[in-house]
Amino acid sequence: MAFFPCFLSVVFVVRNESERIESILFEATSVIASIVSDYELIIVDNASNDDSISVMKRLTGEDGFANLQVYALTKEVDVDTASWVGLENALGDFVAVIDPMIDDINFLPEMLKKAIAGADVVFVSNEQKPAQSLAYRAAFAVFHMLYHWFNGIHLAKEAPQYRILSKRVINFILQHPKPAMTYRHLPATGGFARSHLSYSYCASPTFQRPKRLGDSIDRGIRLLVSTTRAPMRLVTALSLFGAIVNLVYCGYVVGIGFFKTDVAPGWISLSLQQSGMFFLISLVLLVLGEYILNMASFSNEGPLYHVAQEFTSARMTRLDKLNIEEVSSSPANTTNLARGEMS
């Protein structure tokens, strides 16, 4: 198996996986420990309501896993936000984000090979998709069609959640005011060197945590509004169009008044009044839209998450490598030492 001289961080987002978390970590350690110089495993517990916390406290003890960090959130958040909790606390040269319910960690060496070769971002798609309801699939298709129209990328195909990011990509995302929101799409749109891989399970993955359509729609709308100006630009464009149309209509009404004699009494004044009012309303909407766009770019909302508890392994293998100096025992050094003793 190939060996990569780098420090790798692996982020897992879990919820109510107390029975499987130890086997997940054992498999991850068996895959990672022998292929990299150093590593760390980061578990983000997305507000589990089972005994996951007590299990992970045990796993970070003296007899538990080495290089393990656990971040337990106080409330459940979306997967992207939970993933960012692990990413912003990762120390590795490269950081992998894995959903243990869907993604195959055994594919990680292939991803790391691409990252070491120069790819800042390595995206991986599982060709086998979990079964979802017809309503969810329809909403999924509509969202990705709109997002591709507005932002130029198809998130599911061009920026899947299974990925490896280099440290400079993470530092770039940190410069944005809402990194937890932009983390999903920014690696694909920031101009970084990218690599896309795909694999297929022998069996279709299944969600033990079914996705709720209402939450997904809310998340999709927030993602559309926060990551692109296109929806608001559409509003301002329609406002500008409405103002121009009403202005043209005013000219049409005035022309009718000059060149037509059989006009119904009061039609001209009423039409001018209505078109003038709609013209002013369209201008107000245009100004408000531009103002909202400007304010959105400087928005400073509160944090999206709060870490309630944090655990770190009692054993850190990388600490054993610090403050160690190799002294050469060449014959030349031995001779010089002997001469010094004789003198």
C-alpha positions as CSV (number, residue, x, y, z in Angstrom):
1,M,0.0,0.0,0.0
2,A,1.2,3.5,-0.8
3,F,2.7,5.7,1.9
4,F,2.0,9.5,2.0
5,P,4.3,11.7,4.1
6,C,1.6,14.1,5.3
7,F,-0.6,14.9,8.3
8,L,-4.2,13.8,7.6
9,S,-7.3,14.9,9.5
10,V,-10.5,12.9,9.0
11,V,-13.8,14.4,10.0
12,F,-16.9,12.3,10.7
13,V,-20.4,13.6,11.4
14,V,-22.5,11.2,13.4
15,R,-25.8,11.3,15.3
16,N,-27.1,8.5,17.5
17,E,-24.4,6.1,16.4
18,S,-23.4,4.8,19.8
19,E,-23.5,1.2,18.7
20,R,-21.4,1.7,15.5
21,I,-19.0,4.5,16.4
22,E,-16.3,2.2,17.8
23,S,-16.3,0.0,14.7
24,I,-16.3,3.1,12.5
25,L,-13.2,4.4,14.3
26,F,-11.5,1.0,14.2
27,E,-12.0,0.7,10.5
28,A,-10.7,4.3,10.0
29,T,-7.6,3.7,12.1
30,S,-6.8,0.4,10.2
31,V,-7.0,2.2,6.9
32,I,-5.2,5.5,7.8
33,A,-2.5,4.7,10.4
34,S,-0.2,2.8,8.0
35,I,-0.5,5.2,5.0
36,V,0.3,8.6,6.4
37,S,3.0,10.1,8.7
38,D,0.5,11.4,11.2
39,Y,-3.3,11.6,11.5
40,E,-6.1,12.7,13.7
41,L,-9.8,11.5,13.8
42,I,-12.4,14.2,14.5
43,I,-15.9,13.2,15.5
44,V,-18.6,15.8,15.4
45,D,-21.6,14.5,17.3
46,N,-24.7,16.3,15.9
47,A,-26.7,16.5,19.2
48,S,-27.2,12.8,19.7
49,N,-29.9,11.8,22.2
50,D,-28.6,8.3,22.9
51,D,-25.6,7.3,25.0
52,S,-23.1,8.4,22.2
53,I,-21.4,11.0,24.5
54,S,-20.6,8.4,27.2
55,V,-19.3,6.0,24.6
56,M,-17.1,8.6,23.0
57,K,-15.7,9.7,26.4
58,R,-14.6,6.1,26.9
59,L,-13.1,6.0,23.4
60,T,-10.9,9.1,24.2
61,G,-9.6,7.5,27.4
62,E,-6.2,5.9,28.0
63,D,-7.5,2.6,26.6
64,G,-9.3,4.2,23.7
65,F,-8.2,5.4,20.3
66,A,-5.2,7.6,19.8
67,N,-5.4,11.0,18.0
68,L,-9.2,11.2,18.5
69,Q,-11.1,14.5,19.1
70,V,-14.8,14.7,19.8
71,Y,-17.0,17.8,19.4
72,A,-20.5,17.4,20.8
73,L,-23.0,20.0,19.6
74,T,-25.9,21.2,21.8
75,K,-28.4,21.2,18.9
76,E,-28.8,19.4,15.7
77,V,-27.6,21.4,12.6
78,D,-27.3,20.5,8.9
79,V,-24.5,18.3,7.7
80,D,-22.5,21.1,6.1
81,T,-22.5,23.1,9.3
82,A,-21.5,20.1,11.4
83,S,-18.8,19.2,8.9
84,W,-17.4,22.7,9.2
85,V,-17.1,22.3,13.0
86,G,-14.6,19.6,12.4
87,L,-12.9,21.4,9.5
88,E,-12.1,24.5,11.4
89,N,-10.6,22.6,14.2
90,A,-8.5,20.3,12.0
91,L,-4.7,20.6,12.1
92,G,-3.8,18.3,9.1
93,D,-2.2,19.2,5.8
94,F,-5.2,17.6,4.2
95,V,-8.7,17.2,5.7
96,A,-11.1,14.5,4.6
97,V,-14.9,14.8,5.3
98,I,-16.7,11.4,5.5
99,D,-20.3,10.4,6.2
100,P,-19.8,6.9,7.6
101,M,-23.4,6.0,6.6
102,I,-22.8,6.6,2.9
103,D,-19.1,6.9,2.1
104,D,-16.5,4.2,1.9
105,I,-13.4,5.1,3.9
106,N,-11.4,2.4,2.0
107,F,-11.4,4.7,-1.0
108,L,-9.5,7.3,1.0
109,P,-6.0,6.2,-0.3
110,E,-7.1,6.9,-3.9
111,M,-8.3,10.4,-2.9
112,L,-5.1,11.1,-1.0
113,K,-3.0,10.1,-4.0
114,K,-4.7,12.8,-6.0
115,A,-4.3,15.4,-3.3
116,I,-0.6,14.6,-2.9
117,A,-0.2,14.9,-6.7
118,G,-1.4,18.5,-6.6
119,A,-5.2,18.6,-6.3
120,D,-6.3,21.2,-3.8
121,V,-9.8,19.6,-3.7
122,V,-10.7,16.0,-4.4
123,F,-14.4,15.2,-4.8
124,V,-15.7,11.7,-4.7
125,S,-19.2,10.5,-5.7
126,N,-20.8,7.2,-4.7
127,E,-22.7,6.0,-7.8
128,Q,-25.1,4.0,-5.6
129,K,-27.6,6.4,-4.1
130,P,-29.8,5.8,-1.0
131,A,-33.5,5.3,-1.7
132,Q,-35.6,8.5,-1.2
133,S,-39.3,9.4,-1.7
134,L,-40.6,10.7,-5.0
135,A,-41.3,14.1,-3.4
136,Y,-37.7,14.4,-2.1
137,R,-36.3,13.4,-5.5
138,A,-38.4,16.0,-7.3
139,A,-37.4,18.8,-4.8
140,F,-33.8,17.6,-5.2
141,A,-33.9,17.9,-8.9
142,V,-35.6,21.4,-8.9
143,F,-33.0,22.7,-6.3
144,H,-30.0,21.5,-8.3
145,M,-31.4,22.8,-11.5
146,L,-31.9,26.3,-10.0
147,Y,-28.5,26.2,-8.3
148,H,-26.8,25.3,-11.5
149,W,-28.7,28.1,-13.3
150,F,-27.7,30.7,-10.7
151,N,-24.2,29.5,-9.7
152,G,-23.0,27.5,-12.6
153,I,-22.3,24.2,-10.8
154,H,-24.3,21.1,-10.0
155,L,-23.7,20.6,-6.3
156,A,-24.5,16.9,-6.2
157,K,-22.3,16.0,-9.2
158,E,-19.5,18.7,-9.0
159,A,-19.2,19.3,-5.3
160,P,-20.3,16.1,-3.4
161,Q,-19.9,16.0,0.4
162,Y,-17.3,13.3,0.3
163,R,-14.1,15.3,-0.2
164,I,-10.5,16.0,0.7
165,L,-9.4,19.7,1.1
166,S,-5.9,21.1,1.4
167,K,-5.2,23.5,4.3
168,R,-5.0,26.5,2.0
169,V,-8.6,25.8,0.8
170,I,-9.8,25.8,4.4
171,N,-7.9,29.0,5.1
172,F,-9.5,30.5,2.0
173,I,-13.0,29.5,3.2
174,L,-12.2,31.0,6.6
175,Q,-11.9,34.4,5.1
176,H,-15.6,34.4,4.2
177,P,-18.2,35.8,6.7
178,K,-20.2,32.6,6.6
179,P,-17.8,29.7,6.2
180,A,-20.2,27.1,7.4
181,M,-22.6,28.1,4.7
182,T,-20.2,28.6,1.8
183,Y,-18.0,25.5,2.7
184,R,-20.2,23.3,0.4
185,H,-19.8,25.1,-2.8
186,L,-16.7,27.3,-2.4
187,P,-14.1,24.6,-3.1
188,A,-15.7,24.0,-6.5
189,T,-16.1,27.7,-7.4
190,G,-12.9,29.2,-5.9
191,G,-10.6,28.4,-8.8
192,F,-8.7,25.6,-7.0
193,A,-7.2,22.6,-8.7
194,R,-9.8,19.9,-8.5
195,S,-10.1,16.2,-9.1
196,H,-13.3,14.2,-9.4
197,L,-13.4,10.5,-8.6
198,S,-16.3,8.0,-8.3
199,Y,-16.8,4.6,-6.9
200,S,-19.7,2.2,-6.4
201,Y,-20.7,0.1,-3.4
202,C,-21.7,-3.5,-4.1
203,A,-24.9,-2.6,-2.3
204,S,-26.9,0.6,-2.1
205,P,-26.2,2.7,1.0
206,T,-29.1,3.4,3.3
207,F,-29.8,6.3,5.6
208,Q,-30.5,5.4,9.2
209,R,-31.1,9.1,9.6
210,P,-33.9,9.8,7.0
211,K,-33.7,13.3,5.5
212,R,-36.8,15.4,6.1
213,L,-38.2,17.2,3.0
214,G,-39.1,20.3,4.9
215,D,-35.7,20.7,6.4
216,S,-34.1,20.1,3.1
217,I,-36.2,22.7,1.3
218,D,-35.4,25.2,4.0
219,R,-31.7,24.4,3.7
220,G,-31.8,24.7,-0.1
221,I,-33.5,28.1,0.0
222,R,-30.9,29.4,2.5
223,L,-28.1,28.0,0.4
224,L,-29.5,29.6,-2.8
225,V,-30.0,33.0,-1.1
226,S,-26.7,33.1,0.8
227,T,-24.3,31.8,-1.8
228,T,-25.4,33.7,-4.8
229,R,-26.9,37.1,-5.6
230,A,-28.8,35.7,-8.6
231,P,-32.3,35.5,-6.9
232,M,-32.1,39.1,-5.6
233,R,-30.7,40.2,-8.9
234,L,-33.7,38.6,-10.5
235,V,-36.0,40.7,-8.2
236,T,-34.2,43.9,-9.0
237,A,-34.3,43.1,-12.7
238,L,-38.0,42.5,-12.6
239,S,-38.4,45.8,-10.6
240,L,-36.5,47.7,-13.3
241,F,-38.5,46.0,-16.0
242,G,-41.7,46.9,-14.3
243,A,-40.6,50.6,-14.0
244,I,-39.7,50.7,-17.7
245,V,-43.0,49.0,-18.8
246,N,-45.1,51.4,-16.7
247,L,-43.2,54.4,-18.1
248,V,-43.8,53.2,-21.6
249,Y,-47.5,52.7,-20.8
250,C,-47.7,56.3,-19.6
251,G,-46.4,57.4,-23.0
252,Y,-48.9,55.1,-24.6
253,V,-51.8,56.7,-22.6
254,V,-50.6,60.2,-23.4
255,G,-50.5,59.3,-27.1
256,I,-54.0,57.9,-27.0
257,G,-55.2,61.2,-25.4
258,F,-53.6,63.2,-28.3
259,F,-54.6,61.1,-31.3
260,K,-57.9,59.5,-30.2
261,T,-61.2,61.3,-29.8
262,D,-63.5,58.6,-28.8
263,V,-61.8,57.8,-25.4
264,A,-64.0,56.9,-22.4
265,P,-64.2,59.7,-19.9
266,G,-61.8,59.4,-17.1
267,W,-59.8,56.5,-18.7
268,I,-56.7,58.7,-19.4
269,S,-56.4,60.2,-15.9
270,L,-57.1,56.8,-14.3
271,S,-54.6,55.0,-16.4
272,L,-51.9,57.7,-15.8
273,Q,-52.6,57.5,-12.1
274,Q,-52.2,53.7,-12.0
275,S,-49.2,53.5,-14.2
276,G,-47.5,56.3,-12.3
277,M,-48.1,54.6,-9.0
278,F,-46.8,51.2,-10.3
279,F,-43.8,53.1,-11.7
280,L,-42.9,54.5,-8.3
281,I,-43.5,51.2,-6.6
282,S,-41.2,49.5,-9.0
283,L,-38.5,52.1,-8.4
284,V,-38.9,51.6,-4.6
285,L,-38.5,47.8,-4.9
286,L,-35.5,48.4,-7.1
287,V,-33.8,50.6,-4.5
288,L,-34.8,48.3,-1.7
289,G,-33.4,45.2,-3.6
290,E,-30.1,46.9,-4.1
291,Y,-30.0,48.0,-0.5
292,I,-30.7,44.4,0.7
293,L,-28.0,43.1,-1.6
294,N,-25.5,45.6,-0.1
295,M,-26.6,44.8,3.5
296,A,-26.4,41.0,2.8
297,S,-22.7,41.3,1.9
298,F,-22.0,42.8,5.3
299,S,-24.4,40.7,7.4
300,N,-23.0,39.5,10.7
301,E,-25.3,36.8,12.1
302,G,-24.5,34.9,15.3
303,P,-22.8,31.6,15.2
304,L,-24.7,28.7,13.7
305,Y,-23.5,26.2,16.3
306,H,-22.1,25.8,19.8
307,V,-19.8,23.0,21.1
308,A,-21.1,21.8,24.4
309,Q,-18.4,19.3,25.2
310,E,-15.0,18.6,23.8
311,F,-12.8,15.5,24.4
312,T,-9.3,14.7,23.2
313,S,-7.4,11.4,23.3
314,A,-5.2,10.8,26.2
315,R,-2.6,9.5,23.8
316,M,-1.3,11.6,20.9
317,T,1.2,9.8,18.7
318,R,2.5,13.0,17.1
319,L,3.5,14.3,20.5
320,D,5.9,11.4,20.9
321,K,7.8,12.7,17.9
322,L,8.5,16.1,19.2
323,N,11.9,17.2,20.7
324,I,13.7,14.2,19.3
325,E,17.1,14.8,17.7
326,E,19.0,12.2,15.7
327,V,22.8,12.2,16.4
328,S,25.0,10.9,13.7
329,S,27.5,8.2,14.8
330,S,29.8,8.3,11.7
331,P,33.4,7.2,12.0
332,A,34.6,10.8,11.5
333,N,32.7,12.0,14.5
334,T,34.0,9.0,16.6
335,T,37.6,9.9,15.6
336,N,37.1,13.6,16.5
337,L,35.6,12.6,19.8
338,A,38.6,10.3,20.6
339,R,41.1,13.1,19.8
340,G,39.3,15.4,22.1
341,E,39.5,12.9,25.0
342,M,43.3,12.4,24.4
343,S,44.0,16.1,24.4
